[in-house]
């Protein structure tokens, strides 16, 4: 498939760009940070996103969604990245919807329409290690009555403090590190034994540490098949990784644009610093890197929509490349702005902080380079 957007996808891009520029600009990010907002996003913005069809981008039409696919979801996430827009798009519309599509017909009928309507928030509680390791699941699920009791700690749960339902990865058999024996559960965050400690990340987004102490869940709360949750988890994570790559692509492009604009304005030694050849070379290199990340990200999103067997490899390539480029773009932006780039007078520092958090989420470049090597048999 050509690495270009269709006419419909271009319309989605224009709609998303206009929406987030008006409804959730960088100025809103500043306001949320300064207010130390406990949720980390504006719920009314999320409601309007649902009205635009963004919340249901991956929800089948039979359940009230738009079912526009991963490329469309990536386009929306890229627009969010351009404006540092905060919303539960990743945690709910991407991770939550992808997970629920693997559930029972009853689970799908109950939750997918709520996701599309923007009326129910989800959070994926999977990571436990200091760095991203999907199979590193020590949280135990032991049989109890007609269900299970959950005990363990999840250390990095995006939008965990705002979620109406947690999707928890727990071990029903095997040892820590085994891919077999992992089961996914739908857990009410207000259930007895659930403790949620909200954490604010470096980019001011909300995450949470979730502690599960003898939390009772029913058999109907199992998502998928007992002991076979790792395959679902990888599918969910790949959707999230590809959309995170798209978000980082958006922030990289904006950081590049801001930097070039500054080079055209700032004067040193009686001339615009953009006329200095050394800075021109750095800007040209950055432009090429952003375009490479764009191609890798679009290919990953297309592969997910096509159901390609090579989709996981393309996703890892996109996540690794987009993460590296986001760091490069924001580093270069701050450096070429000079010391003022780290002050609140300019927005470039906010983009740097978001880049740092996003590239670590669900695996950094080293994690995905290793994953690609293993996929290729090295």
N, C-alpha and C positions, 0 to 999 in steps of 0.2 A: 504494500500500500504506500502511495506517495506520502512524503512527510510534509503535507500541507493540510490546512483546515478546509472543510467543505463550506459551502455557502451558509448552511444552517449553523455550523459551528462558529463561523465569523459573526453571525448575528448574535449568538450567545455571548461571544467575546465582547462585542460592542455594548450589549445590555449589561453585562457584569461590570465592565470597566466604568460605565456611567453610574451604575448603582453604588459601587463602593467608593467612588470618588466623591459622591454627594452624601451618602448615608453613613459611611464609616471611614473617613479620611484619617491621615496621620494625626491631625489635631485631636480626634477622639481618643486615639491611643495615648496621647499625652494626658488627656483629662482622666482617663481610667487609671493611669499610673499615678498621677498626682493625688487622686482620691483614694488610692489603695483599695480599689473596688474589690469586694470579697468574691464576686462572681467572675470578674475579669472580662466581661463583655456586656453589651446592651441587649437585654431581652427583647425590646421592641424592634431592634434591628434584625434579630433572628426571626421574629414574627414576619417582618416584611420580606426577608429572604425566602421564607416559606411561601409567601404569597407570590413571589417571583418564580417559584418552582425550583429554587436552588436546593432546599432541604430534601426534596424528593428526587434529586437528579439520578440516584441509583435505585430508586424504589420502583418496582414494576407498576405499570399502569393499572393492573387489576387491583392494586392496593392503594390507588390514589396518587401514585407518583408520576414523575415525568419520564422516567426510564430513558434518559438521554445518554447514558454510558460514561465510561471512565474518561474519555477525552473531554467531554463536557464538564465533568467534575474537575478535571485538571485546569480547564479554562477558568472556571470560577475561582479555584484556589490560586491561580496565577494572578487574577485581578485582586484578590485579597492580599497577596504578597506585595503587590505594587503599592498598596495603601496601608500596609501593616494592620489590616482590618482584623479585629478579634471577634470570633463567633465560634460556636460549637460545630462548625462545618466538618472538620476532620473527625472529631470524636463521635459525632452522631450520624451525620449524613453520609460519611464514607465508611468509617469503621463499624458503626452500629448497624447501618443498613446492609453492609456486606455480610456481617455475622448473622443477622436475622434471616437473610435469604437462604441460609443453610439450616434454618430451624424447621420445626414441624409446621404443618398447615395452620394449626391453631395459634402457634407463636407468631407466624407471619401475619395472620388475619388480625391479631390483637395489636401488634406493635408497628408494623410497617406503615399503616395509615397514619398513626400518630407521629412517626418520624416525618413523613411527607407534609403533615400539617404544622410541623414545628412545635408540637404539643408535648413531646416527650424526649428527654435528653439521655444519651447513653455515654458510658465511659468504659474503656477497655482496661481491665486490671490484669496485666500479664507479667510485666517485668518485675523481677525481684533482685537481680544482681546489680552491682555498681554500674555495669555497662550492659547494653542490650544483648540478651541471650534468651531467645524464645523458649528453648528447651530447658532452661534452668528454672524449673518449677519445683519448689519445696513445699508449697502450700498443699496441705493434705485434705482430701475428701474421703471420709470414712463412712461406710454404710450406717444408716440410723433410721429405723422405722421404714417408711416407704420412700426415703430419700437419703440425704447425706448430711454430715456435719463438716463444716469447713473451718480449718485452722491455719493461719499463716499471715504473712505481711506482704503487701504489694507497695513498692517504693516509688513508682513513677506513673501515676494515673492521670492522664490529661483530662481536665474538666471534671475530675473526680468529685469535687465538692459541690458541683452544680447538678450532677447526674441524678436522674430519676430511677435509673436501673444500671447496675454494674454488670459487665460481662467478665466473669472471673475464671481464670485458668487455674485449675487445681489438679493435683495428682491423685488418681484413683488406683494406680499400680506403678510398679517400676521404681527406678532410682532417679535422683536429680541428674538431669542431663539426658535422660532417655526421651526420645520423641514419642514412643509408645507409652500409654498409660496416662496421658493428659486428657482432661475432660473440661469442657466449658459449661459454666453455670450462669443463669440469670439471677442476680441477687438484688434484693431491695436494700438500698443503703440505709434505710431507717429500721431494718430488722434488728432484733436483739443480737448483741455481740459484734456489730459492725461499728468500728470507730474510724472516722475520717478526719485527718489532719491536713488542712489546706496549706500548700506551699506556693509561694510566689517565685517564679523562675526569674532568671536574669533579664528576660525580655518582658517581665511583668505579666506574663500569661499564667493562668491558674493550673496547678497540678495538685496532686494529693498523695499522701501516704495512707493506705487503707489497711487496717488491722482487722482480721477475722478471728473471732474467739468463740468457738462452738456455735457457729451460725448454721441454723437448720434450713435446708432447702429440700423441696420435694422432687420427686422423679420428673415431674412436669417442667421443672426448671432447668433440666439438662438441655443444652443446646447441641444438637447433633447426637452422635453415638458415644456412649461411655467408653473411655479409653482411647478414642480416636479423634480427639479434639485438636491435635497438632496440625493436621492437614487443613482444618478450618482456620485455625489461628494464622497459619502461613498465608492463606488466601486473603484473610482480613488485613494482615500486616502489609502484604504486597500492594493492596489497594491504597492503604495509608501512605506507604513509602513513595509510590508514584505521584500521589497528590501532594505530598510534602515536597517532592522534587519540583513540581509545578509551582508551588508557593515560593520556593527559593529562587526559581527562575524569574518570577515576578519581582521579587525584591532586588535581585541582582540587576535586572534591567533598569529599575528605578534608580538604584545606587549609581549605576553607570551614567544615566542621564543627568542626575544631579551633579556628578563630578565633572562631566564635560561642560555643563552650564557654568560651573564655578570657574573652570579653567578659562572660559571666555570672558569672565568678568574681573577676576583678580589681576591686579597689576603689580609687577615687581621689576625694579630697575628700569622703570619708565615704559614697560610694555606688558601686554597680556601674557600671563604665564602659559596660556595655551599655545603660544608661538614657540615655546621651548621644545626642541626636538626630542629630548629625553622623555618629557611628559606625553608628547604625541605618540611615541612608540609604546609607552605603557598603556595609553588609552586604546590604541589599535589592537594590542594584544588582548586586552580585556574584552573588547567588542567580539573578537573571534571566539574567545572562551565562552561568552554568553550564548553565542549562536550554536556552538557545539552542544552545550547543555540543553538548548531548546530542541535540537534534533533528537538527542538521546531521550529526553522526557516524552516527547510526542510519540516516539517509537514504543516506549514502555506502555503508555496509555492505550495506544492502538492494539498492542499485543494482548493486553488485558481484555479489551472489548472483543477481540477475535478468539479468545480462549486458547491462545497459542501455548504449546508445551514449553516454549522458550521464554515465556513471559517473565518468570522469576529472574532469569539472567538479565533480561532487558531492564527490569525494574531495579535490580541492584546496580547496573551500570548507570542508570539515570540518577538514582539516589546518591551514588558516590560522586558522579561528575557534578551534579547540581550543588551538592554540598561544598565541594572544593571551590567551585566558581563563586558561590555566595560568599565564602570566606575571602576569596581573592578580591571580589568586587567591593566589598565593604572595607576591607583593609586598605585597598588602593584609594577608595573614596576618602577615608579618614586621613590618610597620609597626604594626599594631594590637596585636601582642604587645609592641612597644617594643624596646629594645635587647637584651633577653633572647632575642628571637626569633632572633638570629644566633648564639646559643650552643648547645652540644650538650645543654643541659639540656632543651630543647624540640625536638621533631622537625621543626618547620615549616621550619627552614633546609635540611634534607635534601630536602624537597619542592621548595623553590626551586631547588636545584642540579639536580635531575632535570628540572624543567620547562625550565630553560635548555638542557640538552643535547637533550631530546626535541624541542623546537620547532625546533631548528636541523637535526635529522636529516631527510634526504630533502626539504629545502626548507622555508624559514621562510615567514612570512606574505607577505612581499614577493614571493618566488618564486612562490607559489601564486596571489597576486592577479594577477600578470603572466600566469600560465598560463591563468587563467580568462578574462582579457581577450583573449588570443590565441585561445582556443577560441570566443569569441563574435564574433571577427572584428575586434577593435579593433586 
